[in-house]
Amino acid sequence: MFFPKIPFWIQILISLLLGLIFGLLLNPETGFVSSLSLNPYLAWMKLPGDIFLNLLQMIMIPLVIVSIALGVSSLRNLKDLWDLGSKTLLYFVFTTVISVSIGISLTLIIKPGNHIQNQTLELNQNVNPTKVSEKKETIPEIIADIIPKNLVNVWSKQQMLSVVFFGMILGIFFLTSRDSGAALKAFCHSLESFCLWVVATAMKLAPLAVLGLMSYAIVQIGFSLFLGLLSYIGTVLFGLFCIMVFYGVLILFFTRKNPIRFLNQVREIPLLGFSTSSSSSVLPYSLKLAKEKLKLKETVADFVLPLGATINMDGTALYQAVATVFLSQVYHVELSSLDLFLLVGTVTAASIGTAATPGVGLVILASILYTFQIPIEGITILFGVDRFLDMCRTSVNLTGDLSCAFIMDHIWKETKPNEKN
């Protein structure tokens, strides 16, 4: 850290505010700096952020694998695995369905699409279209592809469901073959220690990285498009706020703890997520905070957080629901009650397995729009503000993962040593 005496979360917050100010001043639309003179320096602006993200992403896959494997192996038996896993998955699906429902309801009430219909053609001309590659697979193929055929390929493409599956299989091996897997398990412990050391090293760059990433993001956002989409942005932000309130209610109900105190304890994580737009990149620090600050059981933290970073995307799910209904209003595509019901299921399924990296939400959104026969070129309307909303929904995604881990730590109990499997 650059200023050891200043609390880390304050360093991050200051960096965010400075990045916002610099980004506003340097944005070509303000007139202070021309786009031509600024372009050569944009890469340097985000260099600290690129280094920070690359350090974290360098160890993301091995950390997820060993965290899940060691988390599973630390369970007393397969009964514990089934008990914790089923509760966690049920929680993830439940919160995702609620998030999608909130997004659809708010968009139907506020009708943000009505405020941009007259600008659609103009915006489509002013924003570069996003090319999205579509690869349609059947459900059996999707299920089969979860089992990794080539670990190197899975690693390079960051196919997180396959990574999680491999970690689960490795953990089950450790759980059922304690003696024969001792050497490999010791290696996993050493690898985890190395990954956490890299995290600690990378975090020293975090304030500078956040400053650069925030400045770069604001410079890239066009103000005319931003203002034209205020109603849409407000709908998404209000929906994300509702999800945060929902998390607070769940924490109060299941743990009887003060949700405000919980949010205060984890405040660094949403701030980092806001600046990086990547749940997976922040995962190593989430694990560290969960164990050291929240004092969660290592079993719960190592199992829930990597799994949550892969399949628990409540903020992303709400955004995709709002965007779909918003574009249906822009293009006058009527969505029946059945369509809205199917949209809940489609967005919930699409959010599971979404790669936790910046910008991937647009790719998933394209497939959802295609399903409901909404023009895919509508994505170009959202393209200019997606980066900002991506930052916001990532903060909610990360808070949701920590909320789940916090709740599971209170409601899940390991079997006693003398209990049978």
C-alpha positions, 0 to 999 in steps of 0.5 A: 500500500502506498499510504500504510497509515491510511485504511486500505478501503479509504485508499481505494475510495480516494483512488476512485474519486480521483479517477472519476475527476481525472476521467471527467477532465480528460474526456474529449467531450469536455473540450479540455483535451482532444481525442487525438492528443489523448489516445497515445496516453490511454494505454499508459493510463490503464497500465497499473490496472492491467498489471494488477489484473494480470497478476490476479488473473495469473493465479485465478485458475490454480487458486480456484482449483486448489481452493475448491479441492481443499475446501471439499477435502476439509469436509468430514465426509461426502454427506457434508459435501452434499449438505453444504453444496445443496444449500449453497446452490439453492441459495444461489438459484433463489437469489438469482430468480429474485434479482431477475424478477426485480429487474423485470418488475422495475423495467415494466413499471418505469418503462425506460425504453419509452424515453429513448425510442426517438433516439434509437436511430441516432444512437445506432449511428453514433456507436460502433456495433458490437460483433457477437459470435453465436454458438448454439448448443443443445442442453446435453452438449452444454452439460457434457462440456462441463467435464473438461476434455483438455485442461490446457484449453479450459485454462486458456479459455477460462471455462470456469464451470469446468474449472470448478468441476475439476476442483470438485473431483480433486477434492472428492479424491482427497476426501475419499483417498486420504493416504494416497493423495497426501503428497498431491494435497500437500502440493495444493496447500503450497500452491495456495500459499503461493497464490495468496502471496501473489495476492498480497503483492498485487494488493500493494498496487491496488490504489494506483490500479484503481486510479488508472482503471477508473480514469480510463473507464470514464474517458471511454464513456460518451456523455451524449449517450450517457445522458440519453440513457439516464432512465435506463441507468437509473433503473439498473442502479435502483434494481442493484440497490434493491438487491443489496437491501435484499441481501441485508434482509437475508443476513438479518433473517438467517444470522440475526447479525446487523447487515450494516455492520457486515457491509462495513466489514466487506466494503473493500470488496465492492469498491475493488469490484467496481474498479476492476469489473471482474469478480474472478480477479477480486476472488483471491482478496475475497477469500483472504478477507472472508477468512481473516476479517469475517472469521468464516470457516475455511471450509465454507469460504474455500467452497462457497466463494470460488463457486459463487464467483462462477455461478452467482451473478445476481447483479449481472442477471438483473442487468440482463433482465432490465436490458432485455425488457428495455430493448423490447420497449425500444423496438416495440416487441411485446413480451407476454406473461409467458415470455416474461416467465421464460425470461426469468428462467432464461436469464437465470440459466444464462447467468450461471457459468457466465465468465466473471470478466469485464464486458462478457455480459454483452455477449450473454445478452445477445443470446437472450435477445435472439431468444426473444426475437429482439433485434441484437443490434439494440446492444449498440444502444447500451454499448456506451454505458455498459462499462459503468454498469458492469462496474456497478453490477460486479460490486453487487455480484461480489457482495452476494458471494460474501453474503452467501458465505456469511450466511452458510457459515451460520446455518451449516454445521459440519458433522461431528467426528463420531457421526457416520457418513 
